[in-house]
Amino acid sequence: MTVIATLRVERPGATGIDRARAYEIIVDGEPKGVVRSGHELSLALQPGRHVVRARLDWTGSAEVPVHLGPGATVRLVVRSRGVRHVIGKRYLSLTPIDD
């Protein structure tokens, strides 16, 4: 029996300029799916350490290290940081959700 862990990336409903755009979720350098405004992406992954980031076109979030225990679920939330962060900064924010 293979034990898996779950990574959930949530994206609150948005009213900004990119509300119709999907954010790509990258795990360990590999695209794993997209998350749209008001939705979430649930990924079954091997337990252990992973590096997650969100991407939108040429910009994205900083990398977030996560540790997934066997059978555990780790939740992250991705949001736009707003137009003022477009130039020279990370446009997306990816942060852990503490339960």
Secondary structure, 3 states (H helix, E strand, C coil): CCCCEEEEEECCCCCCCCCCCCEEEEECCEEEEEECCCCEEEEEECCEEEEEEEEECCEECCCEEEEECCCCEEEEEEEECCHHHCCCCCCEEEEECCC
